[in-house]
């Protein structure tokens, strides 16, 4: 569960970074 949460956080951060790249 901890590993899954960690992976989800990394994916979320990555997607947010991608969104910043698109909208900024």
Phi and psi restraints in degrees (range 20) as a CNS / XPLOR table:
assign (resid 1 and name C) (resid 2 and name N)
       (resid 2 and name CA) (resid 2 and name C) 1.0 -62.3 20.0 2
assign (resid 2 and name N) (resid 2 and name CA)
       (resid 2 and name C) (resid 3 and name N) 1.0 -41.6 20.0 2
assign (resid 2 and name C) (resid 3 and name N)
       (resid 3 and name CA) (resid 3 and name C) 1.0 -64.2 20.0 2
assign (resid 3 and name N) (resid 3 and name CA)
       (resid 3 and name C) (resid 4 and name N) 1.0 -41.3 20.0 2
assign (resid 3 and name C) (resid 4 and name N)
       (resid 4 and name CA) (resid 4 and name C) 1.0 -63.3 20.0 2
assign (resid 4 and name N) (resid 4 and name CA)
       (resid 4 and name C) (resid 5 and name N) 1.0 -42.9 20.0 2
assign (resid 4 and name C) (resid 5 and name N)
       (resid 5 and name CA) (resid 5 and name C) 1.0 -63.4 20.0 2
assign (resid 5 and name N) (resid 5 and name CA)
       (resid 5 and name C) (resid 6 and name N) 1.0 -41.2 20.0 2
assign (resid 5 and name C) (resid 6 and name N)
       (resid 6 and name CA) (resid 6 and name C) 1.0 -63.2 20.0 2
assign (resid 6 and name N) (resid 6 and name CA)
       (resid 6 and name C) (resid 7 and name N) 1.0 -44.5 20.0 2
assign (resid 6 and name C) (resid 7 and name N)
       (resid 7 and name CA) (resid 7 and name C) 1.0 -63.5 20.0 2
assign (resid 7 and name N) (resid 7 and name CA)
       (resid 7 and name C) (resid 8 and name N) 1.0 -42.8 20.0 2
assign (resid 7 and name C) (resid 8 and name N)
       (resid 8 and name CA) (resid 8 and name C) 1.0 -61.7 20.0 2
assign (resid 8 and name N) (resid 8 and name CA)
       (resid 8 and name C) (resid 9 and name N) 1.0 -39.3 20.0 2
assign (resid 8 and name C) (resid 9 and name N)
       (resid 9 and name CA) (resid 9 and name C) 1.0 -65.3 20.0 2
assign (resid 9 and name N) (resid 9 and name CA)
       (resid 9 and name C) (resid 10 and name N) 1.0 -42.1 20.0 2
assign (resid 9 and name C) (resid 10 and name N)
       (resid 10 and name CA) (resid 10 and name C) 1.0 -63.7 20.0 2
assign (resid 10 and name N) (resid 10 and name CA)
       (resid 10 and name C) (resid 11 and name N) 1.0 -43.0 20.0 2
assign (resid 10 and name C) (resid 11 and name N)
       (resid 11 and name CA) (resid 11 and name C) 1.0 -63.0 20.0 2
assign (resid 11 and name N) (resid 11 and name CA)
       (resid 11 and name C) (resid 12 and name N) 1.0 -43.9 20.0 2
assign (resid 11 and name C) (resid 12 and name N)
       (resid 12 and name CA) (resid 12 and name C) 1.0 -61.0 20.0 2
assign (resid 12 and name N) (resid 12 and name CA)
       (resid 12 and name C) (resid 13 and name N) 1.0 -46.6 20.0 2
assign (resid 12 and name C) (resid 13 and name N)
       (resid 13 and name CA) (resid 13 and name C) 1.0 -60.7 20.0 2
assign (resid 13 and name N) (resid 13 and name CA)
       (resid 13 and name C) (resid 14 and name N) 1.0 -40.7 20.0 2
assign (resid 13 and name C) (resid 14 and name N)
       (resid 14 and name CA) (resid 14 and name C) 1.0 -63.7 20.0 2
assign (resid 14 and name N) (resid 14 and name CA)
       (resid 14 and name C) (resid 15 and name N) 1.0 -45.6 20.0 2
assign (resid 14 and name C) (resid 15 and name N)
       (resid 15 and name CA) (resid 15 and name C) 1.0 -64.3 20.0 2
assign (resid 15 and name N) (resid 15 and name CA)
       (resid 15 and name C) (resid 16 and name N) 1.0 -39.1 20.0 2
assign (resid 15 and name C) (resid 16 and name N)
       (resid 16 and name CA) (resid 16 and name C) 1.0 -64.5 20.0 2
assign (resid 16 and name N) (resid 16 and name CA)
       (resid 16 and name C) (resid 17 and name N) 1.0 -39.3 20.0 2
assign (resid 16 and name C) (resid 17 and name N)
       (resid 17 and name CA) (resid 17 and name C) 1.0 -63.7 20.0 2
assign (resid 17 and name N) (resid 17 and name CA)
       (resid 17 and name C) (resid 18 and name N) 1.0 -40.3 20.0 2
assign (resid 17 and name C) (resid 18 and name N)
       (resid 18 and name CA) (resid 18 and name C) 1.0 -63.0 20.0 2
assign (resid 18 and name N) (resid 18 and name CA)
       (resid 18 and name C) (resid 19 and name N) 1.0 -42.3 20.0 2
assign (resid 18 and name C) (resid 19 and name N)
       (resid 19 and name CA) (resid 19 and name C) 1.0 -62.4 20.0 2
assign (resid 19 and name N) (resid 19 and name CA)
       (resid 19 and name C) (resid 20 and name N) 1.0 -40.3 20.0 2
assign (resid 19 and name C) (resid 20 and name N)
       (resid 20 and name CA) (resid 20 and name C) 1.0 -61.7 20.0 2
assign (resid 20 and name N) (resid 20 and name CA)
       (resid 20 and name C) (resid 21 and name N) 1.0 -40.2 20.0 2
assign (resid 20 and name C) (resid 21 and name N)
       (resid 21 and name CA) (resid 21 and name C) 1.0 -63.5 20.0 2
assign (resid 21 and name N) (resid 21 and name CA)
       (resid 21 and name C) (resid 22 and name N) 1.0 -36.0 20.0 2
assign (resid 21 and name C) (resid 22 and name N)
       (resid 22 and name CA) (resid 22 and name C) 1.0 -75.2 20.0 2
assign (resid 22 and name N) (resid 22 and name CA)
       (resid 22 and name C) (resid 23 and name N) 1.0 -44.1 20.0 2
assign (resid 22 and name C) (resid 23 and name N)
       (resid 23 and name CA) (resid 23 and name C) 1.0 -93.5 20.0 2
assign (resid 23 and name N) (resid 23 and name CA)
       (resid 23 and name C) (resid 24 and name N) 1.0 -14.0 20.0 2
